[in-house]
Amino acid sequence: MATCRSTWSGRLAEAKQPLVCHFAQVCPQFLEVKVIITAKALHYWRSDVTKLWTAISVADGLASHQFREHTKPAMPPLCPRHLPRTGWTHRGRARLRGEISMGETHRRLMWHGMFLFLLGLLTGFAEQHFANIRMGLAAHLEGVINGILLVALGAAWSGVRLSRLTKKIAYWTALCSTYGNWFVTTLAAIFGTAALSPITGAGHSGRPWQESLVTVGFLTVGITIVTFAVLFLWGLRARAIGEQT
C-alpha cells in the first residue's frame, strides 16, 4: 500500500509540473485549482489509470480556460462598430468614419477625373462626325480640361475644411458640373445648335426644342459649377485650417 501511494504521489507530482511551469510565475491562484482537481481525481479514480489521467487533462483545460478569461484584455476591439455609443467614443467613431470616407472620396474624384479625361479623348476622335465640328472640338476640350480639374480636386480634397453635408454638396456639384459640361457641349455639337455659343455655334442652328434643351443644360451647368467653386474656395480659406470638419 505504501508503494502504491508513493507511485500515485509521483504521478501527481508529474501531473502538477506542467501547471507549475505555465502558471506559477504568472498567476499562482490557478495552481491551487489544478492541485485541488487533481487531488480529487486521485482520491476517486486511484484504481483506474485511464480515468485518472483524463481527469488531470480536464483539470489542465479548466485551469487554462480560467487563465485566458483572467488575462483577456479589457480594451474593446478597434473596429468602430464595436465601440460603445456614448461619450467621446461616439465622436471618435464619427471622426474615424469621416477619415475613411474622405480617403475614399478623393480616390473617387481622381477616378472620375481620369474617366472624364478618357471621354474627352474619345470625343476628339469623333469630332469630324458632329454636325458642328467646332462645337465638337469644344466638347473634346471640355472633357479633357474638366477631367484634369477633377484629378486636381481629388488631390486637394484632404485640405478642404467643410461640414459633412456641405462636403457632400461640393462633391456632387463638382461631378455633375464637370460631366454635365462635357455632355451638354457634346449634345450641342450633335444637334448643331448655337444656343449660348455665339462663337463656336456661328452659322449653325437646331430645332427649337434642341435649342431650348441645350440652353437649359448650359444654364444648369453654369449654376452648379459656380456653386462648387464657391464651396471649395470657402473650404480652402485660411481661417478654415483651425476649424473642425
Secondary structure, 3 states (H helix, E strand, C coil): CHHHHHHHHHHHHHHHHHHHHHHCCCCCHHHHHHHHHHHHHHHHCCCCHHHHHHHHHHHHHHHHHHHHHHCCCCCCCCCHHHCCCCHHHHHHHHHHHHHHHHHHHHHHHHHHHHHHHHHHHHHHHCHHHCCCHHHHHHHHHHHHHHHHHHHHHHHHHHHCCCCHHHHHHHHHHHHHHHHHHHHHHHHHHHHCCCCCCCCCCCCCCCCHHHHHHHHHHHHHHHHHHHHHHHHHHHHCCHHHHHCCC
